[in-house]
């Protein structure tokens, strides 16, 4: 099995594992911290995540340039590029610490709805997060090198091990009385360990060398000419996922932040299943672009990836529409209450619906990155995400968390529909054919699943046994429908090839 296929498989393994563990551990953390402290933990994390913008898109730039130099067999160019990138990261980390120190003095005046004890917790968490970020950003470049080499197996396997060990440590610490501060310390320790281990792999196993042959301002400008637009997309992501915490942190209690944060978490779980597929295809998109692949060839690849993503996403979305409300209440209802659980479910559902189209067209963004044509999409997204945040802030004054997410959702829907015209006109992608083949057979499965799922949901009862029973029935129904009706020949063969090693192992 190739690194690409193994990478995609490990991505899904990671996602299934992290989502399952996350679903188990989140109410455990929420219960031990309380909704107020958990809200503080999420909000400070979002705030510091904003400062991570100072990465300026360098991590993705490393993936792209390393893949390019490797394809061109330009070892000297790669060495000089990586040395330059590391110098830039040292500068960035210095700036992060400086900005972190400056903002520290304004924490108590910004979070007006927190009491003095909550403010002190927020300040301590903030300091540790800043340290974590200053160290973690340069360390992340090492993973970017691995991806540029299409060496997906090691970093993704390491990430799986990290998540399991981190989760076990968190549970243990919370059982013995640890709070939010302890969680941040745990993350910092694991980040340092991962950096050390990845460094060994990159320099000893991949034999990567970093050497500054020439420090050129022109070359730095060339790097930033690519990374600038990735930076803008990072800014877009901030407005999508973190700006709500800023706004709500200013005008709402920490309890509301927990409701909003739980909805965001569920929404990001949804997106992760799709990016697991599309995320490993940036190097492939780079190669296709270098080789001047035609618009129809790129469309073919986008359809293949898009259909696989769509099938997975439709299973999750339809299930969440039907059974999600019951699940969220069972999951975190004890801490958030019935109304809080309902709001978290609604926030997550709104995200899932709006997020589906960008996710199934994720390869389109990889093409834009590979072709260095991110300018239009970056400006479009930034403009509307900013406007969406403003609209959300206005609505949040009356509708709090629901109002906040509404602004972002409206913006997402508008920009992605505009992007389809851009893909068609400027990139040469056949968007009409994309949608036609995307919905071929799969749309019928979605409709039938919702109809049959409605009747499954009528099964009387409450509690986890009732929920699990209905879920098992629905999984069976959807799986049969998608395999009998929804899959094309390529997907059936891919499915069989994936399961064959498992069947062989069982037969042994």
C-alpha positions in Angstrom: 0.0 0.0 0.0 1.4 3.4 -1.0 2.2 6.2 1.5 -0.8 8.1 0.1 -3.3 5.3 0.7 -1.7 4.5 4.1 -1.9 8.2 5.0 -5.6 8.4 4.1 -6.2 5.2 6.1 -4.3 6.5 9.1 -6.2 9.8 8.8 -9.5 8.0 9.1 -8.1 5.9 11.9 -7.0 9.0 13.7 -10.4 10.7 13.1 -12.4 7.8 14.2 -10.2 7.3 17.3 -10.1 11.0 18.2 -13.8 11.5 17.6 -14.8 8.4 19.6 -12.4 9.3 22.5 -13.4 12.9 22.2 -17.0 12.1 22.5 -16.3 10.0 25.6 -13.9 12.3 27.3 -15.6 15.7 26.6 -18.5 15.2 29.1 -15.9 13.8 31.5 -13.8 17.0 31.2 -16.9 19.2 31.3 -18.1 17.4 34.5 -14.8 17.8 36.3 -14.1 21.4 35.2 -17.7 22.7 35.3 -19.3 24.6 32.4 -17.8 27.9 33.5 -14.1 26.7 33.7 -14.6 24.6 30.5 -15.9 27.7 28.7 -12.8 29.7 29.9 -10.5 26.9 28.7 -12.1 26.9 25.2 -12.1 30.7 24.9 -8.5 31.3 26.0 -7.5 28.5 23.6 -9.4 30.3 20.8 -7.8 33.6 21.7 -4.3 32.2 21.6 -5.2 30.4 18.4 -5.7 33.8 16.9 -2.0 34.7 17.6 -1.1 31.5 15.7 -1.9 33.6 12.6 1.7 34.8 12.9 2.7 31.5 11.3 1.8 33.4 8.1 1.0 30.2 6.3 4.6 28.9 6.5 3.6 25.4 7.4 1.6 24.8 4.3 4.3 26.6 2.3 6.8 24.1 3.6 4.7 21.2 2.3 4.4 22.8 -1.1 8.0 23.9 -1.5 9.5 20.7 -0.2 7.3 18.7 -2.6 8.4 21.0 -5.4 12.1 20.7 -4.6 11.9 17.0 -4.2 10.1 16.6 -7.5 12.8 18.7 -9.2 15.6 16.8 -7.2 17.0 20.2 -6.1 18.7 19.3 -2.8 20.5 22.5 -2.4 17.4 24.6 -3.0 15.5 22.5 -0.4 18.3 22.9 2.2 18.4 26.7 1.7 14.6 27.0 1.8 14.3 25.0 5.1 17.1 27.0 6.7 15.4 30.3 5.7 12.0 29.0 7.0 13.5 28.1 10.3 15.1 31.5 10.7 11.6 33.0 10.0 10.1 30.7 12.6 12.6 31.9 15.3 11.6 35.5 14.5 7.9 34.6 14.6 8.2 32.9 18.0 9.9 36.0 19.4 7.0 38.2 18.1 4.5 35.7 19.6 6.0 36.0 23.1 6.1 39.8 22.8 2.5 40.1 21.7 1.5 37.6 24.4 3.1 39.6 27.1 1.4 42.8 25.9 -2.1 41.3 25.7 -1.7 39.6 29.1 -2.3 43.0 30.8 -5.7 43.4 29.1 -7.3 40.1 30.0 -9.1 41.3 33.1 -10.6 44.3 31.3 -11.7 42.3 28.2 -13.6 39.5 29.8 -16.1 41.6 31.7 -18.5 38.7 32.6 -15.8 36.7 34.5 -15.4 36.9 38.3 -11.8 37.5 39.8 -11.2 33.8 40.3 -12.1 33.0 36.7 -9.8 35.8 35.5 -6.9 34.4 37.4 -7.5 30.9 35.8 -7.8 32.6 32.4 -4.4 34.4 32.9 -2.5 31.3 33.9 -4.0 29.2 31.0 -3.1 32.1 28.7 0.6 32.1 29.7 1.0 28.4 29.2 -0.8 28.5 25.8 1.5 31.3 24.6 4.6 29.2 25.6 3.0 26.2 23.8 2.4 28.2 20.7 5.9 29.7 20.6 7.5 26.2 20.7 4.8 24.4 18.7 4.8 26.6 15.5 8.5 25.9 14.6 8.0 22.2 15.6 5.0 21.9 13.2 7.4 22.7 10.3 8.9 19.2 10.9 5.5 17.6 10.1 5.2 19.8 7.1 8.5 18.3 5.8 7.2 14.8 6.2 4.1 15.7 4.2 6.2 17.3 1.5 8.1 14.0 1.2 4.7 12.2 1.1 5.9 10.3 4.2 2.5 10.3 5.9 2.7 7.1 7.9 5.2 8.1 10.7 3.7 11.5 11.7 0.1 10.2 11.6 1.0 7.1 13.5 2.8 9.3 16.1 -0.2 11.5 16.3 -2.4 8.5 17.1 -0.1 7.4 19.9 0.0 10.9 21.2 -3.7 11.2 21.3 -4.2 7.9 23.2 -1.5 8.7 25.7 -2.7 12.3 26.1 -6.3 11.2 26.7 -5.3 8.7 29.3 -3.1 11.3 31.1 -6.0 13.8 31.1 -8.4 11.3 32.6 -5.9 10.3 35.3 -5.1 13.9 36.2 -8.8 15.0 36.4 -9.6 12.0 38.6 -6.9 13.2 41.0 -8.3 16.7 41.1 -6.6 18.5 38.2 -8.3 21.4 36.5 -8.0 23.4 33.3 -4.5 24.6 34.0 -3.3 21.0 34.3 -4.8 20.2 30.9 -2.8 22.9 29.3 0.4 21.7 31.0 -0.2 18.2 29.7 -0.6 19.5 26.1 2.7 21.4 26.4 4.6 18.4 27.6 3.3 16.2 24.8 4.0 18.9 22.2 7.7 19.0 23.2 8.0 15.2 23.1 6.4 15.1 19.6 8.9 17.7 18.4 11.9 15.7 19.7 10.7 12.5 18.1 9.7 14.0 14.8 13.1 15.8 14.6 14.9 12.4 14.9 12.7 11.0 12.1 13.2 13.9 9.7 16.9 14.3 10.1 17.9 10.6 10.6 15.3 8.6 8.6 14.4 11.0 5.8 18.0 12.4 5.8 16.8 15.9 5.5 19.5 18.6 5.7 19.0 22.2 6.6 21.8 24.5 5.4 21.7 28.2 4.7 23.5 28.7 1.4 22.2 32.2 0.8 20.0 34.5 2.8 18.2 36.4 0.1 15.5 39.0 0.7 14.2 38.2 -2.8 13.8 34.6 -1.8 12.0 35.5 1.4 9.7 37.7 -0.6 9.1 34.7 -3.0 8.2 32.5 0.0 5.8 35.1 1.4 4.2 35.6 -2.1 2.9 32.1 -1.7 2.4 32.0 2.0 0.6 35.3 2.2 -2.6 33.9 0.8 -2.4 30.9 3.0 -2.1 33.3 5.9 -5.2 35.1 4.7 -7.0 31.7 4.7 -5.7 31.2 8.3 -7.3 34.5 9.1 -10.5 33.3 7.5 -10.4 30.2 9.7 -10.1 32.5 12.7 -13.2 34.3 11.8 -15.0 31.0 11.1 -14.1 29.1 14.3 -12.6 31.5 16.9 -14.1 35.0 16.4 -17.3 33.8 18.0 -15.4 33.1 21.2 -14.1 36.7 21.2 -17.5 38.2 20.8 -19.3 35.9 23.2 -16.4 36.1 25.7 -17.0 39.9 25.8 -20.8 39.9 26.2 -21.8 36.5 27.6 -21.1 34.3 30.7 -18.6 31.4 30.6 -21.6 29.0 30.5 -22.7 30.4 27.1 -19.2 29.9 25.9 -19.4 26.2 26.8 -22.7 25.9 24.8 -21.1 27.5 21.8 -17.9 25.6 22.2 -19.6 22.2 22.3 -21.4 23.1 19.0 -18.2 24.1 17.4 -16.5 20.9 18.5 -19.2 18.8 16.9 -19.0 20.8 13.8 -15.2 20.4 13.5 -15.6 16.6 14.0 -17.8 16.6 11.0 -15.2 18.5 8.9 -12.4 16.2 10.0 -13.9 13.2 8.2 -13.7 15.0 4.9 -10.3 16.6 5.3 -8.9 13.2 6.2 -9.3 12.4 2.5 -8.6 15.7 0.9 -5.7 16.7 3.2 -3.3 14.1 1.8 -3.8 15.3 -1.7 -1.9 18.6 -1.7 1.4 17.0 -2.9 -0.6 15.1 -5.5 -2.3 18.4 -6.7 1.2 20.0 -6.8 2.5 17.2 -9.1 -0.5 17.4 -11.3 -0.1 21.1 -11.7 3.7 20.8 -12.4 2.8 18.3 -15.1 0.2 20.7 -16.5 -2.8 18.4 -16.0 -5.9 19.5 -17.9 -9.0 20.9 -16.4 -10.9 17.6 -17.1 -8.1 15.6 -15.4 -8.3 17.7 -12.3 -12.1 17.5 -12.4 -11.8 13.7 -12.5 -9.7 13.7 -9.4 -12.0 16.2 -7.7 -15.0 14.0 -8.4 -13.3 10.9 -7.0 -12.3 12.7 -3.8 -15.5 14.6 -3.6 -17.8 11.6 -3.9 -15.8 9.7 -1.2 -16.2 12.7 1.1 -19.8 13.2 0.3 -20.8 9.6 1.1 -19.1 9.9 4.5 -20.5 13.3 5.2 -24.1 12.4 4.2 -24.0 9.4 6.6 -23.0 11.7 9.4 -25.3 14.6 8.5 -28.5 12.5 8.0 -27.8 10.6 11.3 -27.2 13.9 13.1 -30.4 15.4 11.7 -32.4 12.4 12.9 -30.8 11.4 16.2 -28.4 14.3 17.0 -30.7 16.1 19.4 -31.1 13.0 21.5 -27.4 12.3 21.4 -26.3 15.8 22.5 -28.7 15.7 25.5 -27.5 12.3 26.6 -23.9 13.4 26.0 -23.7 16.7 27.8 -27.2 17.4 29.0 -26.3 16.9 32.7 -23.9 19.8 32.5 -25.6 22.1 29.9 -29.3 21.3 30.6 -32.0 20.7 28.0 -32.0 24.1 26.5 -28.2 24.3 26.4 -28.0 20.9 24.7 -30.6 21.9 22.1 -28.6 25.0 21.3 -25.3 23.1 20.9 -27.1 20.6 18.6 -28.6 23.4 16.5 -25.2 25.2 16.3 -23.5 22.0 15.2 -26.3 21.2 12.6 -26.0 24.7 11.1 -22.3 24.2 10.7 -22.6 20.8 9.1 -25.2 22.0 6.6 -23.2 25.1 5.6 -19.8 23.3 5.7 -20.8 20.3 3.4 -20.1 22.0 0.1 -16.7 23.4 1.0 -15.7 20.0 2.3 -16.6 18.0 -0.7 -14.7 20.5 -2.9 -11.6 20.4 -0.7 -9.5 19.3 -3.6 -10.3 22.5 -5.3 -8.5 24.4 -2.7 -5.5 22.0 -3.0 -5.5 22.9 -6.7 -5.5 26.6 -6.0 -2.6 26.2 -3.5 -0.6 24.1 -6.0 -1.2 26.7 -8.8 -0.5 29.6 -6.5 -4.0 31.0 -7.3 -5.4 31.7 -3.9 -5.8 35.4 -4.3 -9.4 35.6 -5.3 -10.7 32.9 -2.9 -8.7 34.4 -0.1 -10.0 38.0 -0.6 -13.6 36.7 -1.1 -13.6 34.5 2.0 -11.9 37.1 4.2 -14.3 39.8 3.2 -17.4 37.7 3.8 -16.2 36.0 6.9 -15.4 39.4 8.4 -18.9 40.6 7.4 -20.3 37.3 8.8 -18.6 37.9 12.1 -20.0 41.4 12.3 -23.5 40.1 11.5 -23.1 37.4 14.1 -21.9 39.9 16.7 -25.1 41.9 16.1 -27.3 38.9 16.3 -25.5 37.6 19.4 -26.6 40.6 21.4 -30.1 39.2 21.4 -29.7 35.5 20.5 -26.2 34.8 22.0 -24.6 31.6 20.7 -27.2 30.9 18.0 -27.0 34.4 16.7 -23.2 34.3 16.5 -23.1 31.2 14.4 -25.9 32.4 12.1 -23.7 35.2 10.8 -20.8 32.8 9.9 -23.2 30.3 8.3 -24.7 32.8 6.0 -21.2 33.9 4.9 -20.1 30.4 4.2 -23.1 29.6 1.9 -22.6 32.8 -0.1 -18.8 32.5 -0.7 -18.8 28.8 -1.7 -21.4 29.3 -4.3 -19.4 32.2 -5.8 -16.3 30.0 -5.8 -18.0 27.5 -8.1 -18.1 30.1 -10.8 -14.4 30.8 -10.2 -13.5 27.1 -10.4 -15.3 26.8 -13.6 -14.2 30.0 -15.3 -10.6 30.5 -14.1 -9.3 27.1 -13.1 -11.0 25.1 -15.9 -12.9 22.7 -13.6 -16.1 21.3 -15.0 -18.4 22.2 -12.1 -21.6 21.1 -13.8 -20.1 17.6 -14.3 -18.8 17.6 -10.8 -22.2 18.1 -9.3 -23.9 15.8 -11.7 -21.5 12.9 -10.8 -21.4 13.9 -7.2 -25.1 13.5 -6.8 -25.5 10.5 -9.1 -27.0 7.7 -7.1 -25.9 9.3 -3.7 -28.8 11.8 -3.7 -31.3 9.0 -3.8 -29.6 7.3 -0.9 -29.8 10.5 1.2 -33.5 10.9 0.5 -34.3 7.2 1.2 -32.2 7.3 4.4 -34.0 10.3 5.8 -37.4 8.7 5.1 -36.5 5.4 6.6 -34.6 7.1 9.4 -37.7 9.1 10.3 -39.6 5.9 11.0 -36.6 4.4 12.9 -36.6 7.5 15.1 -40.2 6.7 16.1 -39.0 3.7 18.1 -40.3 4.5 21.7 -37.9 5.0 24.6 -35.2 7.1 26.0 -31.6 6.8 27.3 -28.5 5.4 25.8 -29.9 1.9 25.0 -32.7 3.4 22.9 -30.2 5.7 21.1 -27.7 2.9 20.4 -30.5 0.6 19.2 -31.8 3.2 16.7 -28.2 4.0 15.6 -27.3 0.4 14.9 -30.5 0.0 12.8 -29.7 3.2 10.9 -26.1 2.3 10.2 -27.3 -1.0 8.8 -29.9 0.7 6.6 -27.6 3.4 5.3 -24.8 0.9 4.6 -27.1 -1.4 2.6 -28.5 1.5 0.7 -25.2 3.1 -0.2 -23.6 -0.2 -1.2 -26.6 -1.4 -3.2 -27.6 1.9 -4.8 -25.1 4.7 -4.1 -21.6 3.4 -5.0 -20.1 3.4 -8.5 -17.8 0.6 -9.7 -14.6 2.5 -8.7 -15.9 3.0 -5.1 -17.0 -0.6 -4.7 -13.6 -1.8 -5.8 -11.9 0.7 -3.4 -14.2 -0.6 -0.6 -13.3 -4.2 -1.4 -9.6 -3.5 -1.6 -9.7 -1.7 1.8 -11.4 -4.7 3.4 -9.4 -7.5 1.7 -6.4 -7.2 4.1 -8.8 -7.4 7.0 -10.6 -10.5 5.6 -7.2 -12.2 5.0 -6.1 -11.5 8.6 -9.4 -12.9 9.9 -9.0 -16.1 7.7 -5.6 -16.7 9.1 
